[in-house]
Amino acid sequence: LDGDGLAKYFTQMTYGSDVLTAYILAVAHEAGWEIQSEPRMKMESALKNFVAGSIRGYSPLTTADLTLRKLAAIEALARRGQAEPAMLTSVSIEPNLWPTSSVIDWLNILQRLEGVPKRGERLKEAEQILRSRLNFQGTTMGFSTERSDALWWLMVSNDVNSVRLVLSVLNAPQWKEDMPRLVRGALGRQRRGAWDLTVANAWGMLAIEKFAK
């Protein structure tokens, strides 16, 4: 971890990454793995400070991705009961304009964080946006926004989105009839038995294991 508590990709780096920190906390939670309390608390505190604006975090590109990174951070915190609705005041809520990865983050936040204004309406809106973007070609699942969804510096790809969507709606009654098709569609994105990113394979393994159960 760096001095702020953000995880670093490599030990020799000066600054950590809010994106990597959020991923570690989120995927460990999804897998049911425990992180030792001291580093976990440091990472959670760092993400809270990042959302509040007291630390900037590191991004390799000078692009307007701050909202997307904050949503990922809040999603990771919400998984562990560390998020508050007030955190969302630093974000412009415009899910129709967000890439698919951020709409999935938003859906996950709404599922876990009570007290968000118009929570029920926004949950339905997020689900509708995701449904409207789904695009099946044969047995392969895609999204209508794929050209703008491959955000490599945020550890996001279209394969990541497909398997994370499975995890996000796996236990939602309104998606029950869609689940076999979503899972087949996500598996159809594999090439030579694997998804495109290590991150996609981590989320994908969890998605298929939980669907099988």
C-alpha positions in Angstrom: 0.0 0.0 0.0 1.1 3.6 -0.5 1.2 6.2 2.2 -2.6 6.9 1.6 -3.5 3.3 1.9 -4.1 2.6 -1.8 -2.8 -0.6 -3.3 0.1 -0.4 -5.7 0.4 -2.6 -8.8 4.1 -2.9 -8.2 6.1 -2.3 -5.0 8.5 0.1 -6.6 5.6 2.5 -7.6 5.2 5.7 -5.6 1.5 5.9 -5.8 -1.3 3.3 -5.4 -4.4 3.0 -7.5 -8.0 3.6 -6.3 -9.1 1.3 -9.2 -6.9 -1.6 -8.0 -7.9 -1.0 -4.4 -11.6 -1.1 -5.2 -11.1 -4.3 -7.2 -9.2 -6.1 -4.4 -11.9 -5.3 -1.9 -14.7 -6.1 -4.2 -13.4 -9.4 -5.6 -12.3 -10.6 -2.2 -15.8 -9.9 -0.9 -17.4 -11.8 -3.8 -15.1 -14.8 -3.2 -15.8 -14.8 0.5 -12.1 -14.2 1.3 -11.0 -12.3 4.3 -8.3 -9.5 4.1 -6.3 -8.9 7.3 -8.0 -6.2 9.3 -5.2 -3.6 9.3 -4.6 -3.4 5.5 -8.3 -3.8 4.8 -9.1 -0.8 7.1 -6.4 1.2 5.4 -7.7 0.5 2.0 -11.3 1.3 3.0 -10.2 4.5 4.6 -8.2 5.4 1.4 -11.3 4.8 -0.8 -13.4 7.0 1.5 -10.8 9.8 1.3 -10.7 9.3 -2.5 -14.5 9.7 -2.8 -14.4 12.7 -0.5 -11.7 14.3 -2.7 -9.0 14.5 0.0 -6.8 12.2 -2.1 -6.7 12.1 -5.9 -5.6 8.6 -6.6 -3.6 7.7 -9.7 -4.8 7.4 -13.2 -2.5 6.7 -16.2 -4.7 8.8 -18.5 -5.7 12.4 -18.3 -9.4 11.7 -19.1 -12.7 12.5 -17.5 -13.0 9.2 -15.6 -13.4 10.5 -12.0 -17.1 9.7 -11.7 -16.5 6.2 -13.0 -13.7 5.6 -10.5 -15.7 7.0 -7.6 -18.6 4.7 -8.5 -16.2 1.7 -8.4 -14.9 2.8 -5.0 -18.4 3.3 -3.5 -19.4 -0.1 -4.9 -16.5 -1.7 -3.1 -17.3 0.1 0.1 -21.0 -0.7 -0.1 -20.1 -4.4 -0.2 -18.6 -4.1 3.3 -21.1 -1.7 4.8 -18.7 1.2 4.6 -20.6 3.4 2.2 -23.1 6.1 2.9 -25.7 7.7 0.6 -24.0 11.1 1.2 -21.0 9.8 -0.8 -23.1 9.9 -4.0 -23.4 13.7 -3.7 -20.0 14.0 -5.3 -21.2 12.1 -8.4 -23.6 13.3 -11.2 -26.2 10.5 -11.4 -26.5 10.1 -15.2 -26.5 6.3 -15.8 -27.7 6.6 -19.4 -24.4 8.4 -20.2 -22.2 6.0 -18.3 -20.3 3.0 -19.7 -21.8 -0.4 -18.9 -19.3 -1.1 -16.1 -20.4 1.9 -14.2 -24.1 1.1 -14.6 -23.3 -2.3 -13.1 -21.4 -0.6 -10.2 -24.5 1.7 -9.8 -26.9 -1.3 -9.7 -24.7 -3.0 -7.1 -24.6 0.1 -5.0 -28.4 0.4 -5.1 -28.8 -3.2 -4.2 -26.7 -2.8 -1.0 -27.0 0.8 0.1 -30.3 1.7 1.8 -31.2 5.4 2.1 -30.4 6.4 -1.4 -33.2 8.8 -2.6 -35.7 7.2 -5.0 -33.8 3.9 -4.6 -36.6 1.7 -6.0 -37.0 3.8 -9.1 -33.3 4.0 -9.7 -32.9 0.2 -9.4 -35.6 -0.3 -12.0 -33.9 2.3 -14.2 -30.5 0.7 -13.9 -31.8 -2.7 -14.8 -33.7 -1.3 -17.8 -30.6 0.4 -19.1 -28.6 -2.8 -18.8 -31.4 -4.8 -20.6 -31.6 -2.2 -23.4 -27.9 -2.6 -24.0 -27.8 -6.4 -24.2 -27.1 -7.7 -27.6 -27.1 -11.5 -28.3 -25.5 -12.8 -31.5 -26.1 -16.5 -31.6 -24.9 -17.8 -28.2 -22.6 -14.9 -27.4 -23.7 -12.0 -25.2 -22.6 -8.5 -26.1 -23.6 -4.9 -25.4 -24.6 -2.2 -27.8 -22.0 0.1 -26.1 -19.0 -2.2 -26.6 -17.0 0.2 -28.6 -16.8 2.7 -25.7 -16.9 0.1 -22.9 -13.3 -1.2 -23.2 -11.7 0.9 -20.4 -8.4 -1.0 -19.9 -7.0 1.6 -17.5 -10.0 1.0 -15.2 -9.5 -2.8 -15.4 -12.6 -3.1 -17.5 -13.4 -5.0 -20.7 -16.5 -6.2 -22.3 -15.8 -9.7 -21.0 -15.5 -8.2 -17.5 -18.9 -6.6 -17.9 -20.6 -9.8 -19.1 -19.5 -11.9 -16.2 -20.1 -9.1 -13.6 -23.6 -8.7 -14.9 -24.3 -12.3 -14.2 -23.1 -11.9 -10.6 -25.1 -8.7 -10.2 -28.5 -10.2 -11.2 -27.9 -13.8 -10.2 -30.3 -13.7 -7.3 -32.8 -11.2 -8.7 -36.2 -12.9 -9.3 -37.0 -10.7 -12.3 -33.9 -12.0 -14.0 -34.4 -15.7 -13.2 -35.7 -16.7 -16.7 -32.8 -14.8 -18.3 -30.0 -16.4 -16.3 -29.3 -19.5 -18.5 -29.1 -17.3 -21.6 -26.8 -14.7 -19.8 -24.5 -17.4 -18.6 -24.3 -19.1 -22.0 -23.7 -15.7 -23.5 -20.9 -14.9 -21.1 -19.3 -18.3 -21.8 -19.6 -17.7 -25.5 -17.2 -14.7 -25.2 -14.3 -17.0 -24.2 -11.5 -17.7 -26.6 -9.5 -21.0 -26.1 -11.3 -21.5 -22.8 -10.6 -18.1 -21.2 -11.9 -14.6 -21.1 -9.7 -11.7 -22.3 -8.4 -10.3 -19.0 -7.1 -11.9 -15.8 -9.7 -9.7 -14.1 -12.5 -11.2 -16.3 -11.4 -14.7 -15.5 -11.5 -14.0 -11.8 -15.0 -12.6 -11.9 -16.0 -15.2 -14.4 -14.9 -18.1 -12.3 -17.0 -16.7 -9.4 -20.0 -16.2 -11.6 -20.0 -19.7 -13.0 -19.4 -21.3 -9.6 -22.3 -19.3 -8.0 -24.6 -20.0 -11.0 -23.8 -23.8 -10.8 -24.7 -23.8 -7.1 
